[in-house]
Amino acid sequence: MTLVPLGDRVVLKQLEAEETTKSGIVLPGQAQEKPQQAEVIAVGPGGTVDGKEVKMEVAVGDKVIYSKYAGTEVKMDGTEYIIVRQNDILAIVK
């Protein structure tokens, strides 16, 4: 089964949370902050959304930073994904 986003939506897979701090302290699961970086898994077609023309600016494989409380979390085949609108993506990491 695959996820195919509609309109200006993008499917993201979160990158792993840091398990240690820069000084080497190991963080337990509850103390790890949820990362805001993700990899783009699928991109919707864009088109007209809410009466405006939307051009998709991200591509599959891009690493992106997205808004902290954006999107809908979905779990498929044991993997967690987040579906967000393109305007919830803040930057592409190059």
mmCIF file as gemmi writes it, N, C-alpha and C atoms, coordinates in Angstrom:
data_model
loop_
_atom_site.group_PDB
_atom_site.id
_atom_site.type_symbol
_atom_site.label_atom_id
_atom_site.label_alt_id
_atom_site.label_comp_id
_atom_site.label_asym_id
_atom_site.label_entity_id
_atom_site.label_seq_id
_atom_site.pdbx_PDB_ins_code
_atom_site.Cartn_x
_atom_site.Cartn_y
_atom_site.Cartn_z
_atom_site.occupancy
_atom_site.B_iso_or_equiv
_atom_site.pdbx_formal_charge
_atom_site.auth_seq_id
_atom_site.auth_asym_id
_atom_site.pdbx_PDB_model_num
ATOM 1 N N . MET Axp A 1 ? 0.843 -1.18 0 1 0 ? 1 A 1
ATOM 2 C CA . MET Axp A 1 ? 0 0 0 1 0 ? 1 A 1
ATOM 3 C C . MET Axp A 1 ? 0.891 1.247 0 1 0 ? 1 A 1
ATOM 4 N N . THR Axp A 2 ? 0.537 2.245 -0.797 1 0 ? 2 A 1
ATOM 5 C CA . THR Axp A 2 ? 1.313 3.476 -0.844 1 0 ? 2 A 1
ATOM 6 C C . THR Axp A 2 ? 0.408 4.671 -0.589 1 0 ? 2 A 1
ATOM 7 N N . LEU Axp A 3 ? 0.999 5.745 -0.111 1 0 ? 3 A 1
ATOM 8 C CA . LEU Axp A 3 ? 0.276 6.989 0.112 1 0 ? 3 A 1
ATOM 9 C C . LEU Axp A 3 ? 0.456 7.891 -1.098 1 0 ? 3 A 1
ATOM 10 N N . VAL Axp A 4 ? -0.645 8.383 -1.658 1 0 ? 4 A 1
ATOM 11 C CA . VAL Axp A 4 ? -0.61 9.304 -2.79 1 0 ? 4 A 1
ATOM 12 C C . VAL Axp A 4 ? -1.305 10.584 -2.339 1 0 ? 4 A 1
ATOM 13 N N . PRO Axp A 5 ? -0.538 11.651 -2.065 1 0 ? 5 A 1
ATOM 14 C CA . PRO Axp A 5 ? -1.146 12.885 -1.577 1 0 ? 5 A 1
ATOM 15 C C . PRO Axp A 5 ? -1.941 13.611 -2.66 1 0 ? 5 A 1
ATOM 16 N N . LEU Axp A 6 ? -2.97 14.32 -2.242 1 0 ? 6 A 1
ATOM 17 C CA . LEU Axp A 6 ? -3.816 15.083 -3.147 1 0 ? 6 A 1
ATOM 18 C C . LEU Axp A 6 ? -3.519 16.576 -3.018 1 0 ? 6 A 1
ATOM 19 N N . GLY Axp A 7 ? -3.805 17.328 -4.072 1 0 ? 7 A 1
ATOM 20 C CA . GLY Axp A 7 ? -3.647 18.784 -4.035 1 0 ? 7 A 1
ATOM 21 C C . GLY Axp A 7 ? -2.229 19.201 -3.702 1 0 ? 7 A 1
ATOM 22 N N . ASP Axp A 8 ? -2.101 20.12 -2.729 1 0 ? 8 A 1
ATOM 23 C CA . ASP Axp A 8 ? -0.783 20.64 -2.369 1 0 ? 8 A 1
ATOM 24 C C . ASP Axp A 8 ? -0.204 19.946 -1.142 1 0 ? 8 A 1
ATOM 25 N N . ARG Axp A 9 ? -0.58 18.691 -0.926 1 0 ? 9 A 1
ATOM 26 C CA . ARG Axp A 9 ? -0.083 17.974 0.242 1 0 ? 9 A 1
ATOM 27 C C . ARG Axp A 9 ? 1.19 17.186 -0.078 1 0 ? 9 A 1
ATOM 28 N N . VAL Axp A 10 ? 1.979 16.969 0.982 1 0 ? 10 A 1
ATOM 29 C CA . VAL Axp A 10 ? 3.267 16.293 0.866 1 0 ? 10 A 1
ATOM 30 C C . VAL Axp A 10 ? 3.348 15.244 1.976 1 0 ? 10 A 1
ATOM 31 N N . VAL Axp A 11 ? 3.835 14.046 1.652 1 0 ? 11 A 1
ATOM 32 C CA . VAL Axp A 11 ? 4.03 12.993 2.652 1 0 ? 11 A 1
ATOM 33 C C . VAL Axp A 11 ? 5.491 13.037 3.09 1 0 ? 11 A 1
ATOM 34 N N . LEU Axp A 12 ? 5.697 13.135 4.415 1 0 ? 12 A 1
ATOM 35 C CA . LEU Axp A 12 ? 7.045 13.229 4.981 1 0 ? 12 A 1
ATOM 36 C C . LEU Axp A 12 ? 7.312 12.047 5.897 1 0 ? 12 A 1
ATOM 37 N N . LYS Axp A 13 ? 8.586 11.65 5.961 1 0 ? 13 A 1
ATOM 38 C CA . LYS Axp A 13 ? 9.02 10.646 6.929 1 0 ? 13 A 1
ATOM 39 C C . LYS Axp A 13 ? 10.029 11.34 7.83 1 0 ? 13 A 1
ATOM 40 N N . GLN Axp A 14 ? 9.716 11.385 9.124 1 0 ? 14 A 1
ATOM 41 C CA . GLN Axp A 14 ? 10.582 12.086 10.066 1 0 ? 14 A 1
ATOM 42 C C . GLN Axp A 14 ? 11.96 11.457 10.144 1 0 ? 14 A 1
ATOM 43 N N . LEU Axp A 15 ? 12.966 12.326 10.272 1 0 ? 15 A 1
ATOM 44 C CA . LEU Axp A 15 ? 14.323 11.843 10.503 1 0 ? 15 A 1
ATOM 45 C C . LEU Axp A 15 ? 14.434 11.451 11.971 1 0 ? 15 A 1
ATOM 46 N N . GLU Axp A 16 ? 15.378 10.602 12.297 1 0 ? 16 A 1
ATOM 47 C CA . GLU Axp A 16 ? 15.52 10.09 13.656 1 0 ? 16 A 1
ATOM 48 C C . GLU Axp A 16 ? 15.882 11.203 14.633 1 0 ? 16 A 1
ATOM 49 N N . ALA Axp A 17 ? 15.344 11.104 15.852 1 0 ? 17 A 1
ATOM 50 C CA . ALA Axp A 17 ? 15.641 12.069 16.911 1 0 ? 17 A 1
ATOM 51 C C . ALA Axp A 17 ? 17.062 11.834 17.428 1 0 ? 17 A 1
ATOM 52 N N . GLU Axp A 18 ? 17.679 12.917 17.87 1 0 ? 18 A 1
ATOM 53 C CA . GLU Axp A 18 ? 19.018 12.803 18.454 1 0 ? 18 A 1
ATOM 54 C C . GLU Axp A 18 ? 18.926 12.034 19.763 1 0 ? 18 A 1
ATOM 55 N N . GLU Axp A 19 ? 19.782 11.037 19.93 1 0 ? 19 A 1
ATOM 56 C CA . GLU Axp A 19 ? 19.766 10.244 21.152 1 0 ? 19 A 1
ATOM 57 C C . GLU Axp A 19 ? 20.801 10.709 22.158 1 0 ? 19 A 1
ATOM 58 N N . THR Axp A 20 ? 21.764 11.516 21.694 1 0 ? 20 A 1
ATOM 59 C CA . THR Axp A 20 ? 22.755 12.067 22.608 1 0 ? 20 A 1
ATOM 60 C C . THR Axp A 20 ? 22.902 13.559 22.344 1 0 ? 20 A 1
ATOM 61 N N . THR Axp A 21 ? 23.283 14.294 23.385 1 0 ? 21 A 1
ATOM 62 C CA . THR Axp A 21 ? 23.528 15.724 23.226 1 0 ? 21 A 1
ATOM 63 C C . THR Axp A 21 ? 24.921 15.916 22.649 1 0 ? 21 A 1
ATOM 64 N N . LYS Axp A 22 ? 25.259 17.139 22.295 1 0 ? 22 A 1
ATOM 65 C CA . LYS Axp A 22 ? 26.595 17.416 21.744 1 0 ? 22 A 1
ATOM 66 C C . LYS Axp A 22 ? 27.694 17.113 22.75 1 0 ? 22 A 1
ATOM 67 N N . SER Axp A 23 ? 27.363 17.202 24.054 1 0 ? 23 A 1
ATOM 68 C CA . SER Axp A 23 ? 28.364 16.914 25.08 1 0 ? 23 A 1
ATOM 69 C C . SER Axp A 23 ? 28.439 15.431 25.43 1 0 ? 23 A 1
ATOM 70 N N . GLY Axp A 24 ? 27.6 14.586 24.772 1 0 ? 24 A 1
ATOM 71 C CA . GLY Axp A 24 ? 27.69 13.145 24.955 1 0 ? 24 A 1
ATOM 72 C C . GLY Axp A 24 ? 26.708 12.546 25.936 1 0 ? 24 A 1
ATOM 73 N N . ILE Axp A 25 ? 25.772 13.343 26.459 1 0 ? 25 A 1
ATOM 74 C CA . ILE Axp A 25 ? 24.781 12.82 27.398 1 0 ? 25 A 1
ATOM 75 C C . ILE Axp A 25 ? 23.711 12.065 26.622 1 0 ? 25 A 1
ATOM 76 N N . VAL Axp A 26 ? 23.424 10.833 27.034 1 0 ? 26 A 1
ATOM 77 C CA . VAL Axp A 26 ? 22.416 10.008 26.366 1 0 ? 26 A 1
ATOM 78 C C . VAL Axp A 26 ? 21.034 10.402 26.896 1 0 ? 26 A 1
ATOM 79 N N . LEU Axp A 27 ? 20.109 10.698 25.984 1 0 ? 27 A 1
ATOM 80 C CA . LEU Axp A 27 ? 18.759 11.12 26.369 1 0 ? 27 A 1
ATOM 81 C C . LEU Axp A 27 ? 17.8 9.941 26.357 1 0 ? 27 A 1
ATOM 82 N N . PRO Axp A 28 ? 16.975 9.79 27.411 1 0 ? 28 A 1
ATOM 83 C CA . PRO Axp A 28 ? 15.951 8.739 27.374 1 0 ? 28 A 1
ATOM 84 C C . PRO Axp A 28 ? 14.859 9.121 26.378 1 0 ? 28 A 1
ATOM 85 N N . GLY Axp A 29 ? 14.035 8.154 25.973 1 0 ? 29 A 1
ATOM 86 C CA . GLY Axp A 29 ? 13.005 8.364 24.958 1 0 ? 29 A 1
ATOM 87 C C . GLY Axp A 29 ? 12.097 9.552 25.212 1 0 ? 29 A 1
ATOM 88 N N . GLN Axp A 30 ? 11.671 9.77 26.48 1 0 ? 30 A 1
ATOM 89 C CA . GLN Axp A 30 ? 10.75 10.855 26.77 1 0 ? 30 A 1
ATOM 90 C C . GLN Axp A 30 ? 11.414 12.229 26.651 1 0 ? 30 A 1
ATOM 91 N N . ALA Axp A 31 ? 12.717 12.311 26.86 1 0 ? 31 A 1
ATOM 92 C CA . ALA Axp A 31 ? 13.411 13.593 26.836 1 0 ? 31 A 1
ATOM 93 C C . ALA Axp A 31 ? 13.807 14.01 25.424 1 0 ? 31 A 1
ATOM 94 N N . GLN Axp A 32 ? 13.749 13.089 24.479 1 0 ? 32 A 1
ATOM 95 C CA . GLN Axp A 32 ? 14.141 13.419 23.111 1 0 ? 32 A 1
ATOM 96 C C . GLN Axp A 32 ? 13.1 14.314 22.476 1 0 ? 32 A 1
ATOM 97 N N . GLU Axp A 33 ? 13.562 15.425 21.921 1 0 ? 33 A 1
ATOM 98 C CA . GLU Axp A 33 ? 12.643 16.332 21.257 1 0 ? 33 A 1
ATOM 99 C C . GLU Axp A 33 ? 12.312 15.795 19.872 1 0 ? 33 A 1
ATOM 100 N N . LYS Axp A 34 ? 11.059 15.909 19.492 1 0 ? 34 A 1
ATOM 101 C CA . LYS Axp A 34 ? 10.616 15.44 18.187 1 0 ? 34 A 1
ATOM 102 C C . LYS Axp A 34 ? 11.285 16.29 17.112 1 0 ? 34 A 1
ATOM 103 N N . PRO Axp A 35 ? 11.973 15.669 16.172 1 0 ? 35 A 1
ATOM 104 C CA . PRO Axp A 35 ? 12.667 16.466 15.153 1 0 ? 35 A 1
ATOM 105 C C . PRO Axp A 35 ? 11.689 17.139 14.206 1 0 ? 35 A 1
ATOM 106 N N . GLN Axp A 36 ? 12.088 18.288 13.679 1 0 ? 36 A 1
ATOM 107 C CA . GLN Axp A 36 ? 11.264 18.999 12.712 1 0 ? 36 A 1
ATOM 108 C C . GLN Axp A 36 ? 11.832 18.823 11.312 1 0 ? 36 A 1
ATOM 109 N N . GLN Axp A 37 ? 12.779 17.918 11.166 1 0 ? 37 A 1
ATOM 110 C CA . GLN Axp A 37 ? 13.336 17.623 9.851 1 0 ? 37 A 1
ATOM 111 C C . GLN Axp A 37 ? 12.764 16.311 9.356 1 0 ? 37 A 1
ATOM 112 N N . ALA Axp A 38 ? 12.525 16.261 8.048 1 0 ? 38 A 1
ATOM 113 C CA . ALA Axp A 38 ? 11.944 15.054 7.469 1 0 ? 38 A 1
ATOM 114 C C . ALA Axp A 38 ? 12.398 14.903 6.026 1 0 ? 38 A 1
ATOM 115 N N . GLU Axp A 39 ? 12.191 13.708 5.504 1 0 ? 39 A 1
ATOM 116 C CA . GLU Axp A 39 ? 12.473 13.431 4.094 1 0 ? 39 A 1
ATOM 117 C C . GLU Axp A 39 ? 11.141 13.362 3.354 1 0 ? 39 A 1
ATOM 118 N N . VAL Axp A 40 ? 11.096 13.959 2.167 1 0 ? 40 A 1
ATOM 119 C CA . VAL Axp A 40 ? 9.884 13.947 1.355 1 0 ? 40 A 1
ATOM 120 C C . VAL Axp A 40 ? 9.755 12.574 0.711 1 0 ? 40 A 1
ATOM 121 N N . ILE Axp A 41 ? 8.616 11.908 0.946 1 0 ? 41 A 1
ATOM 122 C CA . ILE Axp A 41 ? 8.343 10.572 0.417 1 0 ? 41 A 1
ATOM 123 C C . ILE Axp A 41 ? 7.47 10.647 -0.826 1 0 ? 41 A 1
ATOM 124 N N . ALA Axp A 42 ? 6.482 11.548 -0.833 1 0 ? 42 A 1
ATOM 125 C CA . ALA Axp A 42 ? 5.572 11.702 -1.972 1 0 ? 42 A 1
ATOM 126 C C . ALA Axp A 42 ? 5.073 13.139 -2.036 1 0 ? 42 A 1
ATOM 127 N N . VAL Axp A 43 ? 4.8 13.613 -3.243 1 0 ? 43 A 1
ATOM 128 C CA . VAL Axp A 43 ? 4.352 14.989 -3.459 1 0 ? 43 A 1
ATOM 129 C C . VAL Axp A 43 ? 3.072 14.976 -4.28 1 0 ? 43 A 1
ATOM 130 N N . GLY Axp A 44 ? 2.093 15.771 -3.842 1 0 ? 44 A 1
ATOM 131 C CA . GLY Axp A 44 ? 0.835 15.885 -4.571 1 0 ? 44 A 1
ATOM 132 C C . GLY Axp A 44 ? 1.03 16.632 -5.88 1 0 ? 44 A 1
ATOM 133 N N . PRO Axp A 45 ? 0.002 16.672 -6.728 1 0 ? 45 A 1
ATOM 134 C CA . PRO Axp A 45 ? 0.121 17.291 -8.045 1 0 ? 45 A 1
ATOM 135 C C . PRO Axp A 45 ? 0.079 18.814 -8.046 1 0 ? 45 A 1
ATOM 136 N N . GLY Axp A 46 ? -0.308 19.418 -6.927 1 0 ? 46 A 1
ATOM 137 C CA . GLY Axp A 46 ? -0.453 20.88 -6.914 1 0 ? 46 A 1
ATOM 138 C C . GLY Axp A 46 ? -1.752 21.258 -7.597 1 0 ? 46 A 1
ATOM 139 N N . GLY Axp A 47 ? -1.698 22.186 -8.545 1 0 ? 47 A 1
ATOM 140 C CA . GLY Axp A 47 ? -2.911 22.602 -9.256 1 0 ? 47 A 1
ATOM 141 C C . GLY Axp A 47 ? -3.575 23.763 -8.562 1 0 ? 47 A 1
ATOM 142 N N . THR Axp A 48 ? -4.889 23.848 -8.659 1 0 ? 48 A 1
ATOM 143 C CA . THR Axp A 48 ? -5.633 24.93 -8.039 1 0 ? 48 A 1
ATOM 144 C C . THR Axp A 48 ? -6.129 24.483 -6.677 1 0 ? 48 A 1
ATOM 145 N N . VAL Axp A 49 ? -5.707 25.209 -5.638 1 0 ? 49 A 1
ATOM 146 C CA . VAL Axp A 49 ? -6.115 24.916 -4.274 1 0 ? 49 A 1
ATOM 147 C C . VAL Axp A 49 ? -6.677 26.193 -3.678 1 0 ? 49 A 1
ATOM 148 N N . ASP Axp A 50 ? -7.921 26.15 -3.208 1 0 ? 50 A 1
ATOM 149 C CA . ASP Axp A 50 ? -8.603 27.319 -2.646 1 0 ? 50 A 1
ATOM 150 C C . ASP Axp A 50 ? -8.615 28.491 -3.619 1 0 ? 50 A 1
ATOM 151 N N . GLY Axp A 51 ? -8.773 28.217 -4.902 1 0 ? 51 A 1
ATOM 152 C CA . GLY Axp A 51 ? -8.863 29.259 -5.911 1 0 ? 51 A 1
ATOM 153 C C . GLY Axp A 51 ? -7.535 29.853 -6.355 1 0 ? 51 A 1
ATOM 154 N N . LYS Axp A 52 ? -6.423 29.328 -5.839 1 0 ? 52 A 1
ATOM 155 C CA . LYS Axp A 52 ? -5.094 29.845 -6.209 1 0 ? 52 A 1
ATOM 156 C C . LYS Axp A 52 ? -4.294 28.737 -6.884 1 0 ? 52 A 1
ATOM 157 N N . GLU Axp A 53 ? -3.495 29.13 -7.866 1 0 ? 53 A 1
ATOM 158 C CA . GLU Axp A 53 ? -2.615 28.176 -8.547 1 0 ? 53 A 1
ATOM 159 C C . GLU Axp A 53 ? -1.437 27.842 -7.626 1 0 ? 53 A 1
ATOM 160 N N . VAL Axp A 54 ? -1.199 26.556 -7.382 1 0 ? 54 A 1
ATOM 161 C CA . VAL Axp A 54 ? -0.111 26.12 -6.499 1 0 ? 54 A 1
ATOM 162 C C . VAL Axp A 54 ? 0.885 25.307 -7.309 1 0 ? 54 A 1
ATOM 163 N N . LYS Axp A 55 ? 2.153 25.751 -7.311 1 0 ? 55 A 1
ATOM 164 C CA . LYS Axp A 55 ? 3.237 25.028 -7.971 1 0 ? 55 A 1
ATOM 165 C C . LYS Axp A 55 ? 4.024 24.321 -6.872 1 0 ? 55 A 1
ATOM 166 N N . MET Axp A 56 ? 4.21 23.025 -7.02 1 0 ? 56 A 1
ATOM 167 C CA . MET Axp A 56 ? 4.931 22.263 -5.998 1 0 ? 56 A 1
ATOM 168 C C . MET Axp A 56 ? 6.429 22.558 -6.105 1 0 ? 56 A 1
ATOM 169 N N . GLU Axp A 57 ? 7.02 22.958 -4.983 1 0 ? 57 A 1
ATOM 170 C CA . GLU Axp A 57 ? 8.422 23.368 -4.966 1 0 ? 57 A 1
ATOM 171 C C . GLU Axp A 57 ? 9.342 22.343 -4.32 1 0 ? 57 A 1
ATOM 172 N N . VAL Axp A 58 ? 8.777 21.26 -3.787 1 0 ? 58 A 1
ATOM 173 C CA . VAL Axp A 58 ? 9.6 20.197 -3.202 1 0 ? 58 A 1
ATOM 174 C C . VAL Axp A 58 ? 9.507 18.962 -4.086 1 0 ? 58 A 1
ATOM 175 N N . ALA Axp A 59 ? 10.507 18.104 -3.961 1 0 ? 59 A 1
ATOM 176 C CA . ALA Axp A 59 ? 10.537 16.872 -4.761 1 0 ? 59 A 1
ATOM 177 C C . ALA Axp A 59 ? 10.827 15.692 -3.843 1 0 ? 59 A 1
ATOM 178 N N . VAL Axp A 60 ? 10.477 14.516 -4.292 1 0 ? 60 A 1
ATOM 179 C CA . VAL Axp A 60 ? 10.741 13.297 -3.532 1 0 ? 60 A 1
ATOM 180 C C . VAL Axp A 60 ? 12.242 13.197 -3.263 1 0 ? 60 A 1
ATOM 181 N N . GLY Axp A 61 ? 12.594 12.904 -2.018 1 0 ? 61 A 1
ATOM 182 C CA . GLY Axp A 61 ? 13.999 12.778 -1.633 1 0 ? 61 A 1
ATOM 183 C C . GLY Axp A 61 ? 14.566 14.018 -0.969 1 0 ? 61 A 1
ATOM 184 N N . ASP Axp A 62 ? 13.884 15.171 -1.097 1 0 ? 62 A 1
ATOM 185 C CA . ASP Axp A 62 ? 14.355 16.402 -0.443 1 0 ? 62 A 1
ATOM 186 C C . ASP Axp A 62 ? 14.298 16.235 1.07 1 0 ? 62 A 1
ATOM 187 N N . LYS Axp A 63 ? 15.253 16.843 1.769 1 0 ? 63 A 1
ATOM 188 C CA . LYS Axp A 63 ? 15.222 16.944 3.226 1 0 ? 63 A 1
ATOM 189 C C . LYS Axp A 63 ? 14.641 18.32 3.532 1 0 ? 63 A 1
ATOM 190 N N . VAL Axp A 64 ? 13.625 18.376 4.385 1 0 ? 64 A 1
ATOM 191 C CA . VAL Axp A 64 ? 12.943 19.631 4.658 1 0 ? 64 A 1
ATOM 192 C C . VAL Axp A 64 ? 12.788 19.869 6.155 1 0 ? 64 A 1
ATOM 193 N N . ILE Axp A 65 ? 12.518 21.126 6.501 1 0 ? 65 A 1
ATOM 194 C CA . ILE Axp A 65 ? 12.155 21.515 7.857 1 0 ? 65 A 1
ATOM 195 C C . ILE Axp A 65 ? 10.708 21.975 7.784 1 0 ? 65 A 1
ATOM 196 N N . TYR Axp A 66 ? 9.865 21.474 8.687 1 0 ? 66 A 1
ATOM 197 C CA . TYR Axp A 66 ? 8.443 21.804 8.648 1 0 ? 66 A 1
ATOM 198 C C . TYR Axp A 66 ? 7.996 22.381 9.987 1 0 ? 66 A 1
ATOM 199 N N . SER Axp A 67 ? 6.826 23.022 9.991 1 0 ? 67 A 1
ATOM 200 C CA . SER Axp A 67 ? 6.274 23.631 11.198 1 0 ? 67 A 1
ATOM 201 C C . SER Axp A 67 ? 6.07 22.58 12.29 1 0 ? 67 A 1
ATOM 202 N N . LYS Axp A 68 ? 6.307 22.978 13.53 1 0 ? 68 A 1
ATOM 203 C CA . LYS Axp A 68 ? 6.308 22.047 14.652 1 0 ? 68 A 1
ATOM 204 C C . LYS Axp A 68 ? 4.991 21.294 14.836 1 0 ? 68 A 1
ATOM 205 N N . TYR Axp A 69 ? 3.861 21.972 14.734 1 0 ? 69 A 1
ATOM 206 C CA . TYR Axp A 69 ? 2.577 21.316 14.999 1 0 ? 69 A 1
ATOM 207 C C . TYR Axp A 69 ? 1.767 21.096 13.728 1 0 ? 69 A 1
ATOM 208 N N . ALA Axp A 70 ? 2.438 20.998 12.603 1 0 ? 70 A 1
ATOM 209 C CA . ALA Axp A 70 ? 1.754 20.864 11.31 1 0 ? 70 A 1
ATOM 210 C C . ALA Axp A 70 ? 1.451 19.409 10.994 1 0 ? 70 A 1
ATOM 211 N N . GLY Axp A 71 ? 0.428 19.219 10.191 1 0 ? 71 A 1
ATOM 212 C CA . GLY Axp A 71 ? 0.178 17.933 9.572 1 0 ? 71 A 1
ATOM 213 C C . GLY Axp A 71 ? -0.61 16.923 10.373 1 0 ? 71 A 1
ATOM 214 N N . THR Axp A 72 ? -0.811 15.796 9.713 1 0 ? 72 A 1
ATOM 215 C CA . THR Axp A 72 ? -1.544 14.66 10.278 1 0 ? 72 A 1
ATOM 216 C C . THR Axp A 72 ? -0.62 13.455 10.28 1 0 ? 72 A 1
ATOM 217 N N . GLU Axp A 73 ? -0.484 12.826 11.44 1 0 ? 73 A 1
ATOM 218 C CA . GLU Axp A 73 ? 0.378 11.651 11.539 1 0 ? 73 A 1
ATOM 219 C C . GLU Axp A 73 ? -0.392 10.411 11.105 1 0 ? 73 A 1
ATOM 220 N N . VAL Axp A 74 ? 0.268 9.577 10.29 1 0 ? 74 A 1
ATOM 221 C CA . VAL Axp A 74 ? -0.339 8.351 9.767 1 0 ? 74 A 1
ATOM 222 C C . VAL Axp A 74 ? 0.676 7.228 9.934 1 0 ? 74 A 1
ATOM 223 N N . LYS Axp A 75 ? 0.204 6.054 10.369 1 0 ? 75 A 1
ATOM 224 C CA . LYS Axp A 75 ? 1.094 4.903 10.506 1 0 ? 75 A 1
ATOM 225 C C . LYS Axp A 75 ? 0.66 3.844 9.508 1 0 ? 75 A 1
ATOM 226 N N . MET Axp A 76 ? 1.6 3.454 8.617 1 0 ? 76 A 1
ATOM 227 C CA . MET Axp A 76 ? 1.332 2.412 7.615 1 0 ? 76 A 1
ATOM 228 C C . MET Axp A 76 ? 2.485 1.427 7.593 1 0 ? 76 A 1
ATOM 229 N N . ASP Axp A 77 ? 2.172 0.164 7.611 1 0 ? 77 A 1
ATOM 230 C CA . ASP Axp A 77 ? 3.173 -0.896 7.535 1 0 ? 77 A 1
ATOM 231 C C . ASP Axp A 77 ? 4.283 -0.712 8.571 1 0 ? 77 A 1
ATOM 232 N N . GLY Axp A 78 ? 3.927 -0.238 9.778 1 0 ? 78 A 1
ATOM 233 C CA . GLY Axp A 78 ? 4.895 -0.071 10.852 1 0 ? 78 A 1
ATOM 234 C C . GLY Axp A 78 ? 5.754 1.176 10.748 1 0 ? 78 A 1
ATOM 235 N N . THR Axp A 79 ? 5.511 2.031 9.765 1 0 ? 79 A 1
ATOM 236 C CA . THR Axp A 79 ? 6.286 3.262 9.59 1 0 ? 79 A 1
ATOM 237 C C . THR Axp A 79 ? 5.367 4.458 9.78 1 0 ? 79 A 1
ATOM 238 N N . GLU Axp A 80 ? 5.855 5.472 10.502 1 0 ? 80 A 1
ATOM 239 C CA . GLU Axp A 80 ? 5.057 6.674 10.722 1 0 ? 80 A 1
ATOM 240 C C . GLU Axp A 80 ? 5.38 7.722 9.665 1 0 ? 80 A 1
ATOM 241 N N . TYR Axp A 81 ? 4.325 8.325 9.116 1 0 ? 81 A 1
ATOM 242 C CA . TYR Axp A 81 ? 4.453 9.392 8.133 1 0 ? 81 A 1
ATOM 243 C C . TYR Axp A 81 ? 3.667 10.595 8.619 1 0 ? 81 A 1
ATOM 244 N N . ILE Axp A 82 ? 3.982 11.762 8.081 1 0 ? 82 A 1
ATOM 245 C CA . ILE Axp A 82 ? 3.243 12.982 8.365 1 0 ? 82 A 1
ATOM 246 C C . ILE Axp A 82 ? 2.796 13.552 7.03 1 0 ? 82 A 1
ATOM 247 N N . ILE Axp A 83 ? 1.524 13.889 6.926 1 0 ? 83 A 1
ATOM 248 C CA . ILE Axp A 83 ? 1.007 14.516 5.712 1 0 ? 83 A 1
ATOM 249 C C . ILE Axp A 83 ? 0.786 15.994 6.022 1 0 ? 83 A 1
ATOM 250 N N . VAL Axp A 84 ? 1.479 16.864 5.297 1 0 ? 84 A 1
ATOM 251 C CA . VAL Axp A 84 ? 1.388 18.31 5.514 1 0 ? 84 A 1
ATOM 252 C C . VAL Axp A 84 ? 1.057 19.027 4.213 1 0 ? 84 A 1
ATOM 253 N N . ARG Axp A 85 ? 0.561 20.24 4.33 1 0 ? 85 A 1
ATOM 254 C CA . ARG Axp A 85 ? 0.398 21.091 3.159 1 0 ? 85 A 1
ATOM 255 C C . ARG Axp A 85 ? 1.764 21.679 2.827 1 0 ? 85 A 1
ATOM 256 N N . GLN Axp A 86 ? 1.979 21.991 1.57 1 0 ? 86 A 1
ATOM 257 C CA . GLN Axp A 86 ? 3.273 22.532 1.167 1 0 ? 86 A 1
ATOM 258 C C . GLN Axp A 86 ? 3.608 23.817 1.93 1 0 ? 86 A 1
ATOM 259 N N . ASN Axp A 87 ? 2.606 24.638 2.246 1 0 ? 87 A 1
ATOM 260 C CA . ASN Axp A 87 ? 2.915 25.894 2.954 1 0 ? 87 A 1
ATOM 261 C C . ASN Axp A 87 ? 3.325 25.672 4.424 1 0 ? 87 A 1
ATOM 262 N N . ASP Axp A 88 ? 3.221 24.425 4.946 1 0 ? 88 A 1
ATOM 263 C CA . ASP Axp A 88 ? 3.731 24.109 6.279 1 0 ? 88 A 1
ATOM 264 C C . ASP Axp A 88 ? 5.215 23.751 6.239 1 0 ? 88 A 1
ATOM 265 N N . ILE Axp A 89 ? 5.775 23.606 5.045 1 0 ? 89 A 1
ATOM 266 C CA . ILE Axp A 89 ? 7.203 23.338 4.895 1 0 ? 89 A 1
ATOM 267 C C . ILE Axp A 89 ? 7.924 24.674 4.873 1 0 ? 89 A 1
ATOM 268 N N . LEU Axp A 90 ? 8.882 24.832 5.798 1 0 ? 90 A 1
ATOM 269 C CA . LEU Axp A 90 ? 9.558 26.104 5.972 1 0 ? 90 A 1
ATOM 270 C C . LEU Axp A 90 ? 10.808 26.25 5.116 1 0 ? 90 A 1
ATOM 271 N N . ALA Axp A 91 ? 11.531 25.146 4.894 1 0 ? 91 A 1
ATOM 272 C CA . ALA Axp A 91 ? 12.785 25.234 4.156 1 0 ? 91 A 1
ATOM 273 C C . ALA Axp A 91 ? 13.194 23.863 3.62 1 0 ? 91 A 1
ATOM 274 N N . ILE Axp A 92 ? 14.003 23.893 2.578 1 0 ? 92 A 1
ATOM 275 C CA . ILE Axp A 92 ? 14.633 22.677 2.048 1 0 ? 92 A 1
ATOM 276 C C . ILE Axp A 92 ? 16.081 22.701 2.513 1 0 ? 92 A 1
ATOM 277 N N . VAL Axp A 93 ? 16.545 21.595 3.086 1 0 ? 93 A 1
ATOM 278 C CA . VAL Axp A 93 ? 17.918 21.498 3.579 1 0 ? 93 A 1
ATOM 279 C C . VAL Axp A 93 ? 18.784 20.976 2.444 1 0 ? 93 A 1
ATOM 280 N N . LYS Axp A 94 ? 19.815 21.729 2.068 1 0 ? 94 A 1
ATOM 281 C CA . LYS Axp A 94 ? 20.719 21.318 0.988 1 0 ? 94 A 1
ATOM 282 C C . LYS Axp A 94 ? 22.091 21.025 1.52 1 0 ? 94 A 1
